[in-house]
Amino acid sequence: MKQITLEEAILLACKGLFLTVKNGHVISTF
């Protein structure tokens, strides 16, 4: 397993934001 990169971390965070938005929660993005 390779260490996660900053870009991958950001992509995962974006995916998490989209999932949260789909669930109807409102969150502020950076």
Protein Blocks (a to p, Z undefined) as FASTA:
>chain_A
ZZddfklmmmmmmmmmmmmmmnopacddZZ
